[in-house]
Amino acid sequence: NLMGTHPEVVEVIWFGSWITGQPSRYSDVDLCLLLSDSPYEHVRDRIPVYLPDRFPGGLDVIPYTLQEFQDLQNHAPSWWREIRSGRTVARRHEKVL
């Protein structure tokens, strides 16, 4: 359980081709993790922390802090909208963006 082992994860958003109904046989699962905080400055350094040992296909995990995700609205609005148009599959009872 991702949220059980990582209390900093406040929301998990599943987005991409599987959610839009346009997957190909090569499509992977795209998950955005919203974090309350992180000891790692860069997103790329956080990714290995959240990857499972096994997964039955391709998986992209993108872990943003809540502040970074909020900043995407101004710096990369189309990327923010693509993620936000996905499906929230888990959420803590804290305020999230």
Accessible surface in RSA format (square Angstrom, percent):
REM  Atomic radii and reference values for relative SASA: ProtOr
REM  Chains: A
REM  Algorithm: Lee & Richards
REM  Probe-radius: 1.40
REM  Slices: 20
REM RES _ NUM      All-atoms   Total-Side   Main-Chain    Non-polar    All polar
REM                ABS   REL    ABS   REL    ABS   REL    ABS   REL    ABS   REL
RES ASN A   1   151.46 104.4  90.88  87.8  60.57 145.9  42.07 101.2 109.39 105.7
RES LEU A   2    53.40  29.7  41.01  29.3  12.39  31.2  44.83  31.5   8.57  23.1
RES MET A   3    26.45  13.7  24.13  16.0   2.31   5.5  17.02  14.5   9.42  12.5
RES GLY A   4    60.90  75.1   0.00   N/A  60.90  75.1  31.40  86.2  29.49  66.1
RES THR A   5    98.72  70.2  73.25  74.3  25.47  60.7  73.08  98.2  25.64  38.8
RES HIS A   6    39.07  21.4  38.92  27.1   0.15   0.4  19.17  19.8  19.91  23.2
RES PRO A   7    98.25  71.6  88.94  81.1   9.31  33.8  89.29  73.7   8.96  55.7
RES GLU A   8    35.88  20.6  32.16  24.3   3.73   8.9  16.58  32.1  19.31  15.8
RES VAL A   9     0.00   0.0   0.00   0.0   0.00   0.0   0.00   0.0   0.00   0.0
RES VAL A  10     0.38   0.2   0.38   0.3   0.00   0.0   0.38   0.3   0.00   0.0
RES GLU A  11     0.00   0.0   0.00   0.0   0.00   0.0   0.00   0.0   0.00   0.0
RES VAL A  12     8.73   5.7   8.73   7.9   0.00   0.0   8.73   7.6   0.00   0.0
RES ILE A  13     0.64   0.4   0.64   0.5   0.00   0.0   0.64   0.5   0.00   0.0
RES TRP A  14    70.69  28.4  70.69  34.2   0.00   0.0  70.69  37.7   0.00   0.0
RES PHE A  15     4.69   2.3   3.85   2.4   0.84   2.2   3.88   2.4   0.81   2.3
RES GLY A  16    10.50  12.9   0.00   N/A  10.50  12.9   7.82  21.4   2.68   6.0
RES SER A  17    34.92  29.5  27.37  36.5   7.55  17.4  24.97  53.2   9.94  13.9
RES TRP A  18   118.06  47.4 100.03  48.4  18.04  42.3  99.01  52.8  19.06  30.9
RES ILE A  19    37.12  21.1  15.95  11.9  21.18  51.0  16.76  12.1  20.36  55.3
RES THR A  20    84.52  60.1  54.21  55.0  30.30  72.2  60.52  81.3  24.00  36.3
RES GLY A  21    58.99  72.7   0.00   N/A  58.99  72.7  30.02  82.4  28.97  64.9
RES GLN A  22   139.34  77.9 114.90  84.0  24.44  58.2  39.05  83.1 100.29  76.1
RES PRO A  23    49.83  36.3  25.66  23.4  24.17  87.9  25.70  21.2  24.13 150.0
RES SER A  24    61.74  52.2  49.24  65.7  12.51  28.8  49.56 105.5  12.19  17.1
RES ARG A  25   208.13  87.4 162.66  82.9  45.47 108.3  76.67 104.8 131.46  79.7
RES TYR A  26   170.35  79.5 140.27  79.8  30.09  78.3 123.15  92.5  47.21  58.2
RES SER A  27    30.69  25.9   7.29   9.7  23.41  53.9   9.28  19.8  21.41  30.0
RES ASP A  28    40.95  28.7  37.72  37.5   3.23   7.6  10.89  25.6  30.06  30.0
RES VAL A  29    29.94  19.7  29.94  27.1   0.00   0.0  29.94  26.0   0.00   0.0
RES ASP A  30    22.83  16.0  22.45  22.3   0.39   0.9   1.57   3.7  21.26  21.2
RES LEU A  31    33.33  18.6  33.33  23.8   0.00   0.0  33.33  23.4   0.00   0.0
RES CYS A  32     0.00   0.0   0.00   0.0   0.00   0.0   0.00   0.0   0.00   0.0
RES LEU A  33     0.99   0.6   0.99   0.7   0.00   0.0   0.99   0.7   0.00   0.0
RES LEU A  34     0.00   0.0   0.00   0.0   0.00   0.0   0.00   0.0   0.00   0.0
RES LEU A  35     0.00   0.0   0.00   0.0   0.00   0.0   0.00   0.0   0.00   0.0
RES SER A  36    54.70  46.2  31.22  41.7  23.48  54.1  22.98  48.9  31.71  44.4
RES ASP A  37    90.00  63.0  87.62  87.2   2.38   5.6  33.67  79.2  56.34  56.2
RES SER A  38    28.75  24.3   1.21   1.6  27.54  63.5   2.49   5.3  26.27  36.8
RES PRO A  39   128.32  93.5  84.91  77.4  43.41 157.8  97.69  80.7  30.63 190.4
RES TYR A  40    95.72  44.7  91.05  51.8   4.67  12.2  54.95  41.3  40.78  50.3
RES GLU A  41   141.63  81.3 117.31  88.8  24.32  57.9  51.71 100.0  89.92  73.4
RES HIS A  42    75.97  41.5  73.31  51.0   2.66   6.8  43.60  44.9  32.37  37.7
RES VAL A  43    37.59  24.7  33.97  30.8   3.62   8.7  33.97  29.5   3.62   9.8
RES ARG A  44   163.31  68.6 150.47  76.7  12.84  30.6  63.21  86.4 100.10  60.7
RES ASP A  45    63.98  44.8  52.78  52.5  11.20  26.5  14.11  33.2  49.87  49.7
RES ARG A  46     4.73   2.0   4.73   2.4   0.00   0.0   0.25   0.3   4.48   2.7
RES ILE A  47    51.88  29.5  51.88  38.7   0.00   0.0  51.88  37.4   0.00   0.0
RES PRO A  48    91.54  66.7  73.83  67.3  17.71  64.4  75.26  62.1  16.27 101.1
RES VAL A  49    55.68  36.6  34.47  31.2  21.22  51.1  42.49  36.9  13.19  35.8
RES TYR A  50    16.51   7.7   6.57   3.7   9.94  25.9   2.82   2.1  13.69  16.9
RES LEU A  51    78.28  43.6  61.33  43.9  16.95  42.6  61.36  43.1  16.92  45.5
RES PRO A  52    64.46  47.0  37.04  33.8  27.42  99.7  49.30  40.7  15.16  94.2
RES ASP A  53   153.21 107.3 113.91 113.4  39.30  92.9  36.81  86.6 116.40 116.1
RES ARG A  54   215.50  90.5 194.21  99.0  21.29  50.7  74.93 102.4 140.57  85.2
RES PHE A  55    86.19  43.1  58.11  36.0  28.08  73.1  60.53  36.7  25.65  73.4
RES PRO A  56   135.23  98.6  90.00  82.0  45.23 164.4 106.80  88.2  28.43 176.7
RES GLY A  57    48.93  60.3   0.00   N/A  48.93  60.3  35.13  96.4  13.80  30.9
RES GLY A  58    40.83  50.4   0.00   N/A  40.83  50.4  28.23  77.5  12.60  28.2
RES LEU A  59    30.96  17.2   8.85   6.3  22.11  55.6   8.85   6.2  22.11  59.5
RES ASP A  60    65.63  46.0  62.75  62.5   2.88   6.8  12.29  28.9  53.33  53.2
RES VAL A  61     6.75   4.4   2.86   2.6   3.90   9.4   2.86   2.5   3.90  10.6
RES ILE A  62    31.43  17.9  31.43  23.4   0.00   0.0  31.43  22.6   0.00   0.0
RES PRO A  63     0.00   0.0   0.00   0.0   0.00   0.0   0.00   0.0   0.00   0.0
RES TYR A  64    26.44  12.3  26.44  15.0   0.00   0.0  11.51   8.7  14.92  18.4
RES THR A  65    20.08  14.3  20.08  20.4   0.00   0.0  16.63  22.3   3.45   5.2
RES LEU A  66    38.75  21.6  38.33  27.4   0.42   1.1  38.58  27.1   0.17   0.4
RES GLN A  67   107.39  60.1 103.15  75.4   4.25  10.1  53.76 114.4  53.63  40.7
RES GLU A  68    50.07  28.7  46.46  35.2   3.60   8.6  31.75  61.4  18.32  15.0
RES PHE A  69     0.00   0.0   0.00   0.0   0.00   0.0   0.00   0.0   0.00   0.0
RES GLN A  70    80.83  45.2  79.62  58.2   1.21   2.9   8.33  17.7  72.50  55.0
RES ASP A  71    53.34  37.4  52.74  52.5   0.60   1.4   9.88  23.3  43.46  43.3
RES LEU A  72    22.73  12.7  22.51  16.1   0.22   0.6  22.61  15.9   0.12   0.3
RES GLN A  73    80.56  45.0  69.35  50.7  11.20  26.7  12.91  27.5  67.64  51.3
RES ASN A  74   125.48  86.5  97.01  93.8  28.47  68.6  22.52  54.2 102.97  99.5
RES HIS A  75   148.09  80.9 114.04  79.3  34.05  87.1  75.75  78.1  72.34  84.2
RES ALA A  76    30.70  28.2  25.93  40.0   4.77  10.8  30.70  43.2   0.00   0.0
RES PRO A  77    58.71  42.8  58.64  53.5   0.07   0.3  58.71  48.5   0.00   0.0
RES SER A  78    76.45  64.6  70.13  93.6   6.32  14.6  38.56  82.1  37.89  53.1
RES TRP A  79    77.05  30.9  74.21  35.9   2.84   6.7  73.15  39.0   3.90   6.3
RES TRP A  80    48.76  19.6  48.76  23.6   0.00   0.0  48.26  25.7   0.50   0.8
RES ARG A  81   136.70  57.4 133.03  67.8   3.67   8.7  60.34  82.5  76.37  46.3
RES GLU A  82    83.68  48.0  76.32  57.7   7.36  17.5  30.53  59.1  53.15  43.4
RES ILE A  83     0.00   0.0   0.00   0.0   0.00   0.0   0.00   0.0   0.00   0.0
RES ARG A  84    56.92  23.9  41.69  21.3  15.24  36.3  29.75  40.7  27.17  16.5
RES SER A  85    82.90  70.1  50.00  66.7  32.90  75.8  49.39 105.2  33.51  46.9
RES GLY A  86    18.29  22.5   0.00   N/A  18.29  22.5   1.47   4.0  16.81  37.7
RES ARG A  87   133.32  56.0 128.50  65.5   4.83  11.5  46.96  64.2  86.37  52.3
RES THR A  88    50.20  35.7  25.27  25.6  24.92  59.4  18.72  25.1  31.48  47.6
RES VAL A  89    76.62  50.4  39.52  35.8  37.09  89.4  46.80  40.7  29.82  80.9
RES ALA A  90    32.05  29.5  22.54  34.8   9.51  21.6  31.84  44.8   0.21   0.6
RES ARG A  91   127.11  53.4 100.26  51.1  26.85  63.9  28.88  39.5  98.23  59.5
RES ARG A  92    58.48  24.6  51.74  26.4   6.74  16.0  18.91  25.8  39.57  24.0
RES HIS A  93   196.73 107.5 157.78 109.7  38.94  99.6 112.77 116.2  83.95  97.7
RES GLU A  94    93.04  53.4  79.30  60.0  13.74  32.7  42.25  81.7  50.79  41.5
RES LYS A  95   186.15  90.8 157.53  96.7  28.62  68.1 109.55  98.6  76.60  81.6
RES VAL A  96    25.78  17.0   7.19   6.5  18.59  44.8   8.59   7.5  17.19  46.6
RES LEU A  97    72.55  40.4  42.96  30.7  29.59  74.4  68.28  47.9   4.27  11.5
END  Absolute sums over single chains surface
CHAIN  1 A     6315.2       4912.5       1402.8       3415.3       2900.0
END  Absolute sums over all chains
TOTAL          6315.2       4912.5       1402.8       3415.3       2900.0
